[in-house]
Amino acid sequence: IRFVEEFDSLVMNMYHNLLDYKFDAAYRLMCSFEKVQFFKRGLGVDWERGEKRGCPRAEQSACVEYMNASHNKKFAALSICYWWFGSSPDYTEFMQRHQSLSDGLTAEDLHYGHSILSNLRRVYDYRDGNIEEYEIHTNRDKKICDLCISMIGKRFRVSAAKVGVNCPPFHKGCRCCIVAVIRYEDGTPVRIKSRKIK
């Protein structure tokens, strides 16, 4: 019961910080909480270091862009929490306990937000790392739609990335992702093959 109360208090504080665009404060709250837990989330994550350094720049940039583009800031803030907690059961239970906060927000909406944030984070990481292009990859199975099939292997400039247009997700339920195009010294790209999942 104590953990539940502490976790609920943490998420509510993070949520209010995110609504005020205080991404660094929200991130530090999460790290502060996680560093003292017996069972820590995130294999190998240094929560103490995260608390000291704060929210990584690429992650903060992704959050700002996502919040700015969102028509519902409350849903966006809840989606960022979901992304940061790695879709954990604790967060799912929090959402069930606080349905008034998430009224109308579905699991599909949270997954969609998670996908947007993950791909935006990659875009900002690529910009920081001077990566010029990315390629679209996805799961090649029976669930793939025609739109996603048409995007497989397409390359785009990192500087022109626009979620939903040339950067995934292209729709709710989209499982596409971006992969950096790395080049050899002579300028030819390193080929990365997508696995076909049966």
N, C-alpha and C positions, 0 to 999 in steps of 0.2 A: 504494500500500500504506500509506503514511504517513497519508493522508487517512482511509482505512478504519479504521485503528487509532485515530486521534484521534476519529473519529465514534462508533465503538463505545464508547470510553471516556466520551465526552460523554453518550451515551444511557444508559449504565449508571449514571452519576452522577445524571443527571436522574431516572431510574427509582427509585433508592434515596431521593432527596429527596422524590419524589412519594409513595412509600409511607409516609414519615414526615410527610406533610402540609406539607412545606416547598416550597410552590408558588412562592413568590417566589425562593427559591434556585435551583430548577430552571429557572425562566424566565430568570434572570440568566445561568446557565450557557449556555443556548442562545444568548442575545443576544451574550455574550462570544465564543462560537465563531463565530457568523455574521458578526460585524463585521469579522473578519480574513480572511474567505474572498474569493478573487478573484471567483468567481461566487456572488453572494448570492441567497438565497431571498427571496421576498416583494418584489414590485415596489414600490419606493419606501419600503420599511420602513427606519426609522432604528434600526438595531440598537444603535448606541452609546447613543442616547437610551433605548432599552428597557432596556439594562443598568443605566443610572443610575437610572431611575425604578422599575424592577421590574415585576412582574406587575400589569396593570391590575385595579382592584378588581372590576369586573364579571366578568372572566375568572377571577379567583381564587375568587369566589363560585360561579361555575358549576362549577369543579373540586371545591370542597368538597362541594357538593350531589351531584355525580356520584359522588365517592368514598364519601360517606356512604350513598348509595342502592345502591351496588354490592355484590353478594354475593361478588365476587372482586376484591380490591384490586389484585392483580397485573395482571389484565386491564384494570382501570380505569386504572392508571398507564400501561400500554402504550398504551391508547387516547388518553390525554391527550397523550403524546408524538406519536402519529400525528396528532392534531388540530393540535398546534403546528407540526409539520414539514410540514403541508399535504399529507399523503399522498404524500410525495416518494419517488422511486425509491431514494434512499439509505436511507430508513427501511425500505422494503420489503425491501431487501437485508440490512439489519441483522436483521430478523425471521427471514429465511431462515438467516442465520449463527448465530442464537441460538434455535433451535427449542425448546430445553429451557425457555426463559423463556416462550414463547408456546404451549406444548403444548396443543392443543385450541382455541386462539384462531384463528378464521377471518377471512378478509378481510371477510366480511359482518359479523362482530362488530365489527371495527375501524370499518367505515363506519357502523354503527349507533351506536357510541360517539361518533364524529365528529359525527353528526347531533344526538344528545342534547346534546353540549357546545355546538355552534353555536347551537341554539335556546335553551338555558339562558343563554348569554352575551347573546343578544338580550333575553331577559326581564329580566336584571339591568341591562342598558343602558337599557331602557325605564323601569325603576323609578327609576334614577338621573336620567333625563331627564323625570320626571313624566308619562310617557305612561300613560294610564289603560287603554287597550284595545289589543288586537291582533286581526288578522284572519288566518284560515288561507288560504294559497295553495298551489298545487301545480302540477305539470306536467299539463296536460290532453291526454293522449295515450292510446294503446291499452294502455299498461302500468298505468294507474291502477286501483286496486281500488275496490270498492263502499264500503268504510269511508272511504277518502280522498275519494271523490266526495261522500259525505254531509257531510264537514267543510268543503268549499270555501265560502269566504265567511262562515263562522261567526265571530262575534266573542266575545271573552272578556275579562274583567277581568285586567289584568296581575297584580294582587295575588292572584288565584286560580289562576294558571297551574300546571298539574300535567302533567308529561311523560307521554305515553301515554294521558291522559284528555282534556284539552282543549288540549294543546300537543304538537306533533309532536316526535319521530317516534311514530306510532301503532303501528308494527310494524317488524320488520327489513325493510329495503328501501324503507321509506317515503321519499318525496321531498317531503313537505309541508314548509312553512316558515311562519314568522310574519312579518307585516308590521305595523308600527305604524299605528294609526288616528290620523291627524292631523286636528285640527278647525280650521275657520275661526273667526274671532273671535266669530261669532254662534252657535257651537256645532255647526254642521252639519259632518259628516265630509267630508274630501276623499276622493273615490272613486279607487281604484287598480284598474285592470282587469288581470286575468290574461290573458296571451296564450295563445291556443290553438296548441299545437305540433302540426304535422302529421307 
